Amino acid sequence: MNKKGDIIIVEDDPDDWEILLEVFEHVLDGEGYDNRVVIFEEAPMAIDYLKECETEPYIIFSDINMPFMDGFELREQIANDPDLKDLFVPFVFLSTADEEDYEAKSIAVGAQGHYVKPADLEKYKVLISEILKQWSDSPTEAPK
């Protein structure tokens, strides 16, 4: 895992981009992270980026309900793509969707987490801080 890599966000709603950027800016600046945040409006754009980037991202956050390709399909495509399947990058769902089966689907596709986006900005900052801290304390290499 490249702890200095980009933080990838896949989110189709432009209204959420401002909120996400504010949350991540607050957390990254406040806790000394030096990562760049890259937002993609569509899952296929994120896949193209992952195939072309020279360094592994630090973590991928994805919405679930998106046009063209939903978050579950994105995770499956990354896991099954010969060029991407060996990436050691945590994949976390952030979604307003709180369907009962989403937690099980998240596990089934190999995601490392599924979180409902808090409506409260301060709670959102705490959530992102906790997720990033969890992964900053994790091993930097995939288990052999």
CNS distance restraints for C-alpha pairs under 8 A (distance, minus, plus):
assign (resid   1 and name CA) (resid  56 and name CA) 7.20 0.50 0.50
assign (resid   1 and name CA) (resid  57 and name CA) 7.78 0.50 0.50
assign (resid   1 and name CA) (resid  58 and name CA) 6.32 0.50 0.50
assign (resid   1 and name CA) (resid  88 and name CA) 5.31 0.50 0.50
assign (resid   1 and name CA) (resid  89 and name CA) 5.84 0.50 0.50
assign (resid   1 and name CA) (resid 139 and name CA) 7.39 0.50 0.50
assign (resid   1 and name CA) (resid 140 and name CA) 4.53 0.50 0.50
assign (resid   1 and name CA) (resid 141 and name CA) 5.55 0.50 0.50
assign (resid   1 and name CA) (resid 142 and name CA) 7.28 0.50 0.50
assign (resid   2 and name CA) (resid  55 and name CA) 7.65 0.50 0.50
assign (resid   2 and name CA) (resid  56 and name CA) 5.86 0.50 0.50
assign (resid   2 and name CA) (resid  57 and name CA) 6.26 0.50 0.50
assign (resid   2 and name CA) (resid  58 and name CA) 5.15 0.50 0.50
assign (resid   2 and name CA) (resid  89 and name CA) 7.86 0.50 0.50
assign (resid   2 and name CA) (resid 140 and name CA) 6.70 0.50 0.50
assign (resid   3 and name CA) (resid  57 and name CA) 7.80 0.50 0.50
assign (resid   3 and name CA) (resid  58 and name CA) 5.03 0.50 0.50
assign (resid   3 and name CA) (resid 136 and name CA) 6.69 0.50 0.50
assign (resid   3 and name CA) (resid 140 and name CA) 7.40 0.50 0.50
assign (resid   4 and name CA) (resid  34 and name CA) 6.76 0.50 0.50
assign (resid   4 and name CA) (resid  35 and name CA) 5.66 0.50 0.50
assign (resid   4 and name CA) (resid  57 and name CA) 7.79 0.50 0.50
assign (resid   4 and name CA) (resid  58 and name CA) 6.33 0.50 0.50
assign (resid   5 and name CA) (resid  35 and name CA) 6.07 0.50 0.50
assign (resid   5 and name CA) (resid  36 and name CA) 7.33 0.50 0.50
assign (resid   5 and name CA) (resid  55 and name CA) 6.67 0.50 0.50
assign (resid   5 and name CA) (resid  56 and name CA) 5.94 0.50 0.50
assign (resid   5 and name CA) (resid  57 and name CA) 4.29 0.50 0.50
assign (resid   5 and name CA) (resid  58 and name CA) 4.47 0.50 0.50
assign (resid   5 and name CA) (resid  59 and name CA) 7.86 0.50 0.50
assign (resid   6 and name CA) (resid  35 and name CA) 5.50 0.50 0.50
assign (resid   6 and name CA) (resid  36 and name CA) 4.90 0.50 0.50
assign (resid   6 and name CA) (resid  37 and name CA) 5.81 0.50 0.50
assign (resid   6 and name CA) (resid  38 and name CA) 6.70 0.50 0.50
assign (resid   6 and name CA) (resid  56 and name CA) 7.57 0.50 0.50
assign (resid   6 and name CA) (resid  57 and name CA) 4.55 0.50 0.50
assign (resid   6 and name CA) (resid  58 and name CA) 5.52 0.50 0.50
assign (resid   6 and name CA) (resid  59 and name CA) 7.27 0.50 0.50
assign (resid   7 and name CA) (resid  35 and name CA) 6.53 0.50 0.50
assign (resid   7 and name CA) (resid  36 and name CA) 6.09 0.50 0.50
assign (resid   7 and name CA) (resid  37 and name CA) 4.78 0.50 0.50
assign (resid   7 and name CA) (resid  38 and name CA) 6.15 0.50 0.50
assign (resid   7 and name CA) (resid  57 and name CA) 6.00 0.50 0.50
assign (resid   7 and name CA) (resid  58 and name CA) 5.56 0.50 0.50
assign (resid   7 and name CA) (resid  59 and name CA) 5.25 0.50 0.50
assign (resid   7 and name CA) (resid  60 and name CA) 6.09 0.50 0.50
assign (resid   7 and name CA) (resid  61 and name CA) 7.71 0.50 0.50
assign (resid   8 and name CA) (resid  37 and name CA) 6.10 0.50 0.50
assign (resid   8 and name CA) (resid  38 and name CA) 5.05 0.50 0.50
assign (resid   8 and name CA) (resid  39 and name CA) 6.03 0.50 0.50
assign (resid   8 and name CA) (resid  40 and name CA) 7.67 0.50 0.50
assign (resid   8 and name CA) (resid  46 and name CA) 7.90 0.50 0.50
assign (resid   8 and name CA) (resid  57 and name CA) 6.87 0.50 0.50
assign (resid   8 and name CA) (resid  58 and name CA) 7.85 0.50 0.50
assign (resid   8 and name CA) (resid  59 and name CA) 6.26 0.50 0.50
assign (resid   8 and name CA) (resid  60 and name CA) 4.63 0.50 0.50
assign (resid   8 and name CA) (resid  61 and name CA) 6.05 0.50 0.50
assign (resid   9 and name CA) (resid  37 and name CA) 7.35 0.50 0.50
assign (resid   9 and name CA) (resid  38 and name CA) 6.13 0.50 0.50
assign (resid   9 and name CA) (resid  39 and name CA) 4.66 0.50 0.50
assign (resid   9 and name CA) (resid  40 and name CA) 6.18 0.50 0.50
assign (resid   9 and name CA) (resid  60 and name CA) 5.94 0.50 0.50
assign (resid   9 and name CA) (resid  61 and name CA) 4.76 0.50 0.50
assign (resid   9 and name CA) (resid  62 and name CA) 5.71 0.50 0.50
assign (resid  10 and name CA) (resid  39 and name CA) 5.81 0.50 0.50
assign (resid  10 and name CA) (resid  40 and name CA) 4.79 0.50 0.50
assign (resid  10 and name CA) (resid  41 and name CA) 6.01 0.50 0.50
assign (resid  10 and name CA) (resid  42 and name CA) 6.53 0.50 0.50
assign (resid  10 and name CA) (resid  43 and name CA) 6.28 0.50 0.50
assign (resid  10 and name CA) (resid  46 and name CA) 6.91 0.50 0.50
assign (resid  10 and name CA) (resid  60 and name CA) 7.72 0.50 0.50
assign (resid  10 and name CA) (resid  61 and name CA) 6.27 0.50 0.50
assign (resid  10 and name CA) (resid  62 and name CA) 4.59 0.50 0.50
assign (resid  10 and name CA) (resid  63 and name CA) 6.13 0.50 0.50
assign (resid  11 and name CA) (resid  16 and name CA) 7.49 0.50 0.50
assign (resid  11 and name CA) (resid  17 and name CA) 7.39 0.50 0.50
assign (resid  11 and name CA) (resid  39 and name CA) 7.01 0.50 0.50
assign (resid  11 and name CA) (resid  40 and name CA) 6.20 0.50 0.50
assign (resid  11 and name CA) (resid  41 and name CA) 5.24 0.50 0.50
assign (resid  11 and name CA) (resid  42 and name CA) 6.89 0.50 0.50
assign (resid  11 and name CA) (resid  62 and name CA) 6.24 0.50 0.50
assign (resid  11 and name CA) (resid  63 and name CA) 5.38 0.50 0.50
assign (resid  11 and name CA) (resid  66 and name CA) 7.50 0.50 0.50
assign (resid  12 and name CA) (resid  40 and name CA) 7.44 0.50 0.50
assign (resid  12 and name CA) (resid  41 and name CA) 4.41 0.50 0.50
assign (resid  12 and name CA) (resid  42 and name CA) 5.96 0.50 0.50
assign (resid  12 and name CA) (resid  63 and name CA) 7.64 0.50 0.50
assign (resid  12 and name CA) (resid  66 and name CA) 5.98 0.50 0.50
assign (resid  12 and name CA) (resid  67 and name CA) 7.68 0.50 0.50
assign (resid  13 and name CA) (resid  17 and name CA) 6.89 0.50 0.50
assign (resid  13 and name CA) (resid  41 and name CA) 7.26 0.50 0.50
assign (resid  14 and name CA) (resid  18 and name CA) 7.38 0.50 0.50
assign (resid  14 and name CA) (resid  41 and name CA) 7.77 0.50 0.50
assign (resid  15 and name CA) (resid  19 and name CA) 7.34 0.50 0.50
assign (resid  16 and name CA) (resid  20 and name CA) 6.01 0.50 0.50
assign (resid  17 and name CA) (resid  21 and name CA) 5.96 0.50 0.50
assign (resid  17 and name CA) (resid  39 and name CA) 7.68 0.50 0.50
assign (resid  18 and name CA) (resid  22 and name CA) 6.13 0.50 0.50
assign (resid  19 and name CA) (resid  23 and name CA) 6.12 0.50 0.50
assign (resid  19 and name CA) (resid 121 and name CA) 7.94 0.50 0.50
assign (resid  20 and name CA) (resid  24 and name CA) 6.00 0.50 0.50
assign (resid  21 and name CA) (resid  25 and name CA) 5.81 0.50 0.50
assign (resid  21 and name CA) (resid  37 and name CA) 7.87 0.50 0.50
assign (resid  22 and name CA) (resid  26 and name CA) 6.10 0.50 0.50
assign (resid  23 and name CA) (resid  27 and name CA) 6.24 0.50 0.50
assign (resid  23 and name CA) (resid 121 and name CA) 7.39 0.50 0.50
assign (resid  23 and name CA) (resid 124 and name CA) 6.90 0.50 0.50
assign (resid  23 and name CA) (resid 125 and name CA) 5.33 0.50 0.50
assign (resid  23 and name CA) (resid 128 and name CA) 7.64 0.50 0.50
assign (resid  24 and name CA) (resid  28 and name CA) 5.74 0.50 0.50
assign (resid  24 and name CA) (resid  37 and name CA) 7.73 0.50 0.50
assign (resid  24 and name CA) (resid 125 and name CA) 7.40 0.50 0.50
assign (resid  24 and name CA) (resid 128 and name CA) 7.37 0.50 0.50
assign (resid  25 and name CA) (resid  29 and name CA) 5.81 0.50 0.50
assign (resid  26 and name CA) (resid  30 and name CA) 5.75 0.50 0.50
assign (resid  26 and name CA) (resid 125 and name CA) 7.37 0.50 0.50
assign (resid  27 and name CA) (resid  31 and name CA) 5.90 0.50 0.50
assign (resid  27 and name CA) (resid 125 and name CA) 6.41 0.50 0.50
assign (resid  27 and name CA) (resid 128 and name CA) 7.27 0.50 0.50
assign (resid  27 and name CA) (resid 129 and name CA) 5.93 0.50 0.50
assign (resid  28 and name CA) (resid  32 and name CA) 5.90 0.50 0.50
assign (resid  28 and name CA) (resid  33 and name CA) 4.72 0.50 0.50
assign (resid  28 and name CA) (resid  34 and name CA) 6.90 0.50 0.50
assign (resid  28 and name CA) (resid  35 and name CA) 7.40 0.50 0.50
assign (resid  29 and name CA) (resid  33 and name CA) 6.31 0.50 0.50
assign (resid  29 and name CA) (resid  34 and name CA) 7.78 0.50 0.50
assign (resid  40 and name CA) (resid  45 and name CA) 6.24 0.50 0.50
assign (resid  40 and name CA) (resid  46 and name CA) 5.89 0.50 0.50
assign (resid  41 and name CA) (resid  45 and name CA) 7.37 0.50 0.50
assign (resid  42 and name CA) (resid  46 and name CA) 6.86 0.50 0.50
assign (resid  42 and name CA) (resid  66 and name CA) 7.37 0.50 0.50
assign (resid  42 and name CA) (resid  67 and name CA) 7.44 0.50 0.50
assign (resid  42 and name CA) (resid  68 and name CA) 7.36 0.50 0.50
assign (resid  42 and name CA) (resid  69 and name CA) 7.50 0.50 0.50
assign (resid  43 and name CA) (resid  47 and name CA) 6.43 0.50 0.50
assign (resid  43 and name CA) (resid  66 and name CA) 8.00 0.50 0.50
assign (resid  43 and name CA) (resid  68 and name CA) 7.62 0.50 0.50
assign (resid  43 and name CA) (resid  69 and name CA) 5.99 0.50 0.50
assign (resid  43 and name CA) (resid  70 and name CA) 7.27 0.50 0.50
assign (resid  43 and name CA) (resid  71 and name CA) 7.36 0.50 0.50
assign (resid  43 and name CA) (resid  74 and name CA) 6.06 0.50 0.50
assign (resid  44 and name CA) (resid  48 and name CA) 6.26 0.50 0.50
assign (resid  44 and name CA) (resid  69 and name CA) 7.31 0.50 0.50
assign (resid  44 and name CA) (resid  74 and name CA) 7.78 0.50 0.50
assign (resid  45 and name CA) (resid  49 and name CA) 6.25 0.50 0.50
assign (resid  46 and name CA) (resid  50 and name CA) 6.13 0.50 0.50
assign (resid  47 and name CA) (resid  51 and name CA) 6.25 0.50 0.50
assign (resid  47 and name CA) (resid  74 and name CA) 7.85 0.50 0.50
assign (resid  47 and name CA) (resid  78 and name CA) 7.27 0.50 0.50
assign (resid  48 and name CA) (resid  52 and name CA) 6.30 0.50 0.50
assign (resid  49 and name CA) (resid  53 and name CA) 5.82 0.50 0.50
assign (resid  50 and name CA) (resid  56 and name CA) 7.77 0.50 0.50
assign (resid  50 and name CA) (resid  84 and name CA) 7.40 0.50 0.50
assign (resid  51 and name CA) (resid  83 and name CA) 6.74 0.50 0.50
assign (resid  51 and name CA) (resid  84 and name CA) 6.90 0.50 0.50
assign (resid  56 and name CA) (resid  87 and name CA) 7.09 0.50 0.50
assign (resid  56 and name CA) (resid  88 and name CA) 7.84 0.50 0.50
assign (resid  56 and name CA) (resid  89 and name CA) 7.27 0.50 0.50
assign (resid  57 and name CA) (resid  89 and name CA) 6.55 0.50 0.50
assign (resid  58 and name CA) (resid  89 and name CA) 6.12 0.50 0.50
assign (resid  58 and name CA) (resid  90 and name CA) 7.39 0.50 0.50
assign (resid  59 and name CA) (resid  89 and name CA) 5.44 0.50 0.50
assign (resid  59 and name CA) (resid  90 and name CA) 5.00 0.50 0.50
assign (resid  59 and name CA) (resid  91 and name CA) 6.16 0.50 0.50
assign (resid  59 and name CA) (resid  92 and name CA) 7.73 0.50 0.50
assign (resid  60 and name CA) (resid  89 and name CA) 7.01 0.50 0.50
assign (resid  60 and name CA) (resid  90 and name CA) 6.20 0.50 0.50
assign (resid  60 and name CA) (resid  91 and name CA) 4.80 0.50 0.50
assign (resid  60 and name CA) (resid  92 and name CA) 6.14 0.50 0.50
assign (resid  61 and name CA) (resid  91 and name CA) 6.05 0.50 0.50
assign (resid  61 and name CA) (resid  92 and name CA) 4.86 0.50 0.50
assign (resid  61 and name CA) (resid  93 and name CA) 5.63 0.50 0.50
assign (resid  61 and name CA) (resid  94 and name CA) 6.31 0.50 0.50
assign (resid  62 and name CA) (resid  71 and name CA) 6.01 0.50 0.50
assign (resid  62 and name CA) (resid  91 and name CA) 7.58 0.50 0.50
assign (resid  62 and name CA) (resid  92 and name CA) 6.32 0.50 0.50
assign (resid  62 and name CA) (resid  93 and name CA) 4.87 0.50 0.50
assign (resid  62 and name CA) (resid  94 and name CA) 5.77 0.50 0.50
assign (resid  62 and name CA) (resid  95 and name CA) 7.59 0.50 0.50
assign (resid  63 and name CA) (resid  70 and name CA) 7.74 0.50 0.50
assign (resid  63 and name CA) (resid  71 and name CA) 5.80 0.50 0.50
assign (resid  63 and name CA) (resid  93 and name CA) 5.77 0.50 0.50
assign (resid  63 and name CA) (resid  94 and name CA) 5.22 0.50 0.50
assign (resid  63 and name CA) (resid  95 and name CA) 4.94 0.50 0.50
assign (resid  64 and name CA) (resid  70 and name CA) 5.42 0.50 0.50
assign (resid  64 and name CA) (resid  71 and name CA) 4.11 0.50 0.50
assign (resid  64 and name CA) (resid  72 and name CA) 6.52 0.50 0.50
assign (resid  64 and name CA) (resid  93 and name CA) 6.69 0.50 0.50
assign (resid  64 and name CA) (resid  94 and name CA) 7.36 0.50 0.50
assign (resid  64 and name CA) (resid  95 and name CA) 5.94 0.50 0.50
assign (resid  64 and name CA) (resid  97 and name CA) 7.46 0.50 0.50
assign (resid  65 and name CA) (resid  70 and name CA) 5.33 0.50 0.50
assign (resid  65 and name CA) (resid  71 and name CA) 6.55 0.50 0.50
assign (resid  65 and name CA) (resid  95 and name CA) 7.72 0.50 0.50
assign (resid  65 and name CA) (resid  97 and name CA) 7.62 0.50 0.50
assign (resid  66 and name CA) (resid  70 and name CA) 4.79 0.50 0.50
assign (resid  66 and name CA) (resid  71 and name CA) 6.96 0.50 0.50
assign (resid  69 and name CA) (resid  73 and name CA) 5.92 0.50 0.50
assign (resid  69 and name CA) (resid  74 and name CA) 6.44 0.50 0.50
assign (resid  70 and name CA) (resid  74 and name CA) 6.26 0.50 0.50
assign (resid  71 and name CA) (resid  75 and name CA) 6.23 0.50 0.50
assign (resid  71 and name CA) (resid  93 and name CA) 7.48 0.50 0.50
assign (resid  72 and name CA) (resid  76 and name CA) 6.23 0.50 0.50
assign (resid  72 and name CA) (resid 105 and name CA) 7.51 0.50 0.50
assign (resid  72 and name CA) (resid 106 and name CA) 7.05 0.50 0.50
assign (resid  72 and name CA) (resid 109 and name CA) 6.59 0.50 0.50
assign (resid  73 and name CA) (resid  77 and name CA) 5.98 0.50 0.50
assign (resid  74 and name CA) (resid  78 and name CA) 6.26 0.50 0.50
assign (resid  75 and name CA) (resid  79 and name CA) 6.22 0.50 0.50
assign (resid  75 and name CA) (resid  91 and name CA) 7.54 0.50 0.50
assign (resid  75 and name CA) (resid 109 and name CA) 6.36 0.50 0.50
assign (resid  75 and name CA) (resid 110 and name CA) 7.39 0.50 0.50
assign (resid  75 and name CA) (resid 111 and name CA) 7.17 0.50 0.50
assign (resid  76 and name CA) (resid  80 and name CA) 6.07 0.50 0.50
assign (resid  76 and name CA) (resid 109 and name CA) 5.90 0.50 0.50
assign (resid  76 and name CA) (resid 110 and name CA) 7.95 0.50 0.50
assign (resid  77 and name CA) (resid  81 and name CA) 5.76 0.50 0.50
assign (resid  78 and name CA) (resid  84 and name CA) 5.50 0.50 0.50
assign (resid  78 and name CA) (resid  85 and name CA) 5.78 0.50 0.50
assign (resid  79 and name CA) (resid  84 and name CA) 6.69 0.50 0.50
assign (resid  79 and name CA) (resid  85 and name CA) 4.49 0.50 0.50
assign (resid  79 and name CA) (resid  86 and name CA) 7.81 0.50 0.50
assign (resid  80 and name CA) (resid  84 and name CA) 7.48 0.50 0.50
assign (resid  80 and name CA) (resid  85 and name CA) 5.69 0.50 0.50
assign (resid  81 and name CA) (resid  85 and name CA) 5.47 0.50 0.50
assign (resid  82 and name CA) (resid  86 and name CA) 7.91 0.50 0.50
assign (resid  88 and name CA) (resid 141 and name CA) 7.22 0.50 0.50
assign (resid  88 and name CA) (resid 142 and name CA) 5.99 0.50 0.50
assign (resid  90 and name CA) (resid 111 and name CA) 7.30 0.50 0.50
assign (resid  90 and name CA) (resid 112 and name CA) 6.03 0.50 0.50
assign (resid  90 and name CA) (resid 135 and name CA) 7.74 0.50 0.50
assign (resid  91 and name CA) (resid 111 and name CA) 5.13 0.50 0.50
assign (resid  91 and name CA) (resid 112 and name CA) 5.54 0.50 0.50
assign (resid  91 and name CA) (resid 113 and name CA) 7.08 0.50 0.50
assign (resid  92 and name CA) (resid 111 and name CA) 5.80 0.50 0.50
assign (resid  92 and name CA) (resid 112 and name CA) 5.52 0.50 0.50
assign (resid  92 and name CA) (resid 113 and name CA) 4.70 0.50 0.50
assign (resid  92 and name CA) (resid 114 and name CA) 5.89 0.50 0.50
assign (resid  92 and name CA) (resid 115 and name CA) 7.73 0.50 0.50
assign (resid  93 and name CA) (resid 106 and name CA) 7.57 0.50 0.50
assign (resid  93 and name CA) (resid 111 and name CA) 7.33 0.50 0.50
assign (resid  93 and name CA) (resid 113 and name CA) 6.04 0.50 0.50
assign (resid  93 and name CA) (resid 114 and name CA) 4.56 0.50 0.50
assign (resid  93 and name CA) (resid 115 and name CA) 6.04 0.50 0.50
assign (resid  94 and name CA) (resid 114 and name CA) 6.19 0.50 0.50
assign (resid  94 and name CA) (resid 115 and name CA) 5.06 0.50 0.50
assign (resid  94 and name CA) (resid 116 and name CA) 5.76 0.50 0.50
assign (resid  94 and name CA) (resid 117 and name CA) 5.79 0.50 0.50
assign (resid  95 and name CA) (resid 114 and name CA) 7.82 0.50 0.50
assign (resid  95 and name CA) (resid 115 and name CA) 6.52 0.50 0.50
assign (resid  95 and name CA) (resid 116 and name CA) 5.08 0.50 0.50
assign (resid  95 and name CA) (resid 117 and name CA) 5.42 0.50 0.50
assign (resid  96 and name CA) (resid 116 and name CA) 5.32 0.50 0.50
assign (resid  96 and name CA) (resid 117 and name CA) 5.28 0.50 0.50
assign (resid  96 and name CA) (resid 118 and name CA) 7.89 0.50 0.50
assign (resid  97 and name CA) (resid 116 and name CA) 6.65 0.50 0.50
assign (resid  98 and name CA) (resid 102 and name CA) 7.04 0.50 0.50
assign (resid  98 and name CA) (resid 116 and name CA) 6.33 0.50 0.50
assign (resid  99 and name CA) (resid 103 and name CA) 7.92 0.50 0.50
assign (resid 101 and name CA) (resid 105 and name CA) 6.14 0.50 0.50
assign (resid 102 and name CA) (resid 106 and name CA) 5.90 0.50 0.50
assign (resid 102 and name CA) (resid 114 and name CA) 7.76 0.50 0.50
assign (resid 103 and name CA) (resid 107 and name CA) 6.42 0.50 0.50
assign (resid 103 and name CA) (resid 114 and name CA) 6.14 0.50 0.50
assign (resid 104 and name CA) (resid 108 and name CA) 6.10 0.50 0.50
assign (resid 105 and name CA) (resid 109 and name CA) 6.26 0.50 0.50
assign (resid 106 and name CA) (resid 110 and name CA) 6.45 0.50 0.50
assign (resid 106 and name CA) (resid 111 and name CA) 5.31 0.50 0.50
assign (resid 106 and name CA) (resid 112 and name CA) 7.79 0.50 0.50
assign (resid 106 and name CA) (resid 113 and name CA) 7.02 0.50 0.50
assign (resid 106 and name CA) (resid 114 and name CA) 6.41 0.50 0.50
assign (resid 107 and name CA) (resid 111 and name CA) 5.56 0.50 0.50
assign (resid 107 and name CA) (resid 112 and name CA) 7.21 0.50 0.50
assign (resid 107 and name CA) (resid 113 and name CA) 7.61 0.50 0.50
assign (resid 117 and name CA) (resid 124 and name CA) 6.74 0.50 0.50
assign (resid 118 and name CA) (resid 123 and name CA) 6.16 0.50 0.50
assign (resid 118 and name CA) (resid 124 and name CA) 5.31 0.50 0.50
assign (resid 119 and name CA) (resid 123 and name CA) 7.79 0.50 0.50
assign (resid 119 and name CA) (resid 124 and name CA) 7.37 0.50 0.50
assign (resid 120 and name CA) (resid 124 and name CA) 6.25 0.50 0.50
assign (resid 121 and name CA) (resid 125 and name CA) 6.31 0.50 0.50
assign (resid 122 and name CA) (resid 126 and name CA) 6.36 0.50 0.50
assign (resid 123 and name CA) (resid 127 and name CA) 6.13 0.50 0.50
assign (resid 124 and name CA) (resid 128 and name CA) 6.25 0.50 0.50
assign (resid 125 and name CA) (resid 129 and name CA) 6.05 0.50 0.50
assign (resid 126 and name CA) (resid 130 and name CA) 6.13 0.50 0.50
assign (resid 127 and name CA) (resid 131 and name CA) 6.23 0.50 0.50
assign (resid 128 and name CA) (resid 132 and name CA) 6.10 0.50 0.50
assign (resid 129 and name CA) (resid 133 and name CA) 6.04 0.50 0.50
assign (resid 130 and name CA) (resid 134 and name CA) 6.09 0.50 0.50
assign (resid 131 and name CA) (resid 135 and name CA) 6.53 0.50 0.50
assign (resid 132 and name CA) (resid 136 and name CA) 6.01 0.50 0.50
assign (resid 133 and name CA) (resid 137 and name CA) 6.23 0.50 0.50
assign (resid 134 and name CA) (resid 138 and name CA) 6.66 0.50 0.50
